[in-house]
Each structure stands twice: as structure tokens, then as C-alpha cells.
Amino acid sequence: MSFIPRLRSPAPLDYVPPPFPALYWPFPISGTQANYLYNAGDIWRFTLVWTLLDFGAVHIATSGYAMAVQWKNWKVIWIAPLIYIIIGGIEAVIAGSIVGGL
């Protein structure tokens, strides 16, 4: 390992990205259990995955409500979850990429 890249990177020498799903566990069993992300790719991936999960959950719940309200139109209401998931996925990729890339 070169000395110059080491000066530019704040990551420890033994850095490995922490496992999904969280960086911090609020109830430590043995000392502090905070993890950090140092690489831009890891930060982007972490933010994107959590944004996809959050947006997906909200859009699925909303499409479920839309299906419950419009159940009389059962021949066409089945398409609502598909449209909501596609739109939510596009929104999540855009938002997660912007926030994770900053």
C-alpha cells in the first residue's frame, strides 16, 4: 500500500464495509457498536437500498389502500400496485442516488 493514498483516505487499514441493514445499534451488548462508511460507493449503495426499502413500503401501503377503496373496479384495480411500485422504484433510485452521492 502506498503512503500517498493512505494520506487521502480516512479509512482504517483493515476497513471492510459493515453488514446490511444498519450502521448503528442503539442497544450495545458489548461496548459501542457504531460502524462507519468511508468509500463513496458504499455510501451510495447503503443510501440507495434503504431508500428503495422505505419508498417501496410506503408505495405498497398506498396501493393497498387504493385497492381497498376501489374494490368495485376489480377488473382494473390490480394494476395499481404495479404502477405504484414502478413509480416508487424510479423515485427511490433518483432520490437515493442524489442523497447518497452528495
C-alpha positions in Angstrom: 0.0 0.0 0.0 1.3 3.4 -1.0 1.8 6.2 1.5 0.0 8.8 -0.7 -3.4 7.1 -0.9 -3.3 6.4 2.8 -3.0 10.2 3.4 -6.0 10.8 1.3 -8.3 8.1 2.8 -9.6 8.4 6.3 -10.5 4.7 6.3 -8.6 2.4 8.6 -6.2 -0.1 7.1 -8.5 -3.1 8.0 -11.7 -1.4 6.7 -14.5 -3.6 5.4 -18.0 -2.2 4.8 -20.3 -3.1 7.6 -23.1 -5.6 7.0 -26.5 -4.6 6.0 -29.0 -3.3 7.4 -27.7 -0.8 9.9 -24.7 1.2 10.8 -25.6 1.8 14.5 -27.2 -0.5 17.0 -28.7 1.6 19.8 -28.6 -1.1 22.5 -24.9 -2.1 22.7 -24.3 -5.5 24.3 -20.5 -5.3 24.4 -19.3 -1.7 24.1 -20.2 0.7 21.3 -21.2 -0.9 18.1 -21.1 2.1 15.7 -19.9 1.4 12.1 -18.9 3.9 9.5 -18.8 4.0 5.8 -15.7 5.5 4.1 -16.0 4.7 0.4 -18.3 6.7 -1.8 -19.6 3.5 -3.5 -20.5 2.0 -0.1 -22.3 5.2 1.0 -24.3 5.4 -2.3 -25.2 1.7 -2.1 -26.4 1.9 1.6 -28.5 5.0 0.9 -30.0 3.6 -2.3 -31.0 0.3 -0.6 -32.6 2.0 2.3 -34.4 4.5 0.1 -35.7 1.6 -2.1 -37.0 -0.2 1.0 -38.6 2.9 2.5 -40.2 4.1 -0.7 -41.3 0.6 -1.5 -43.1 0.1 1.8 -44.9 3.5 1.5 -46.0 2.8 -2.1 -47.2 -0.7 -1.3 -49.2 0.5 1.6 -50.7 3.3 -0.5 -51.5 0.9 -3.4 -53.2 -1.4 -0.8 -55.4 1.5 0.3 -56.2 2.4 -3.3 -57.2 -1.2 -3.9 -59.4 -1.3 -0.8 -61.2 1.9 -1.8 -61.7 1.0 -5.4 -62.5 -2.7 -5.0 -65.7 -2.3 -7.1 -63.4 -1.9 -10.1 -61.7 -5.2 -9.5 -61.1 -5.8 -13.3 -58.6 -2.9 -13.5 -57.5 -2.2 -9.9 -54.9 -5.0 -9.9 -52.7 -2.7 -12.0 -52.5 -0.1 -9.2 -49.7 -1.9 -7.2 -47.7 -2.4 -10.4 -47.8 1.2 -11.3 -47.2 2.3 -7.7 -44.1 0.0 -7.4 -42.7 1.2 -10.7 -43.1 4.9 -9.9 -41.8 4.3 -6.3 -38.8 2.5 -7.6 -38.0 5.3 -10.1 -38.4 7.9 -7.3 -36.2 5.9 -4.9 -33.4 5.4 -7.4 -33.4 9.2 -8.2 -33.6 10.3 -4.6 -31.2 7.7 -3.2 -28.6 8.5 -5.9 -28.8 12.2 -5.2 -28.7 11.9 -1.4 -26.1 9.1 -1.5 -23.9 10.9 -4.0 -23.7 14.1 -2.0 
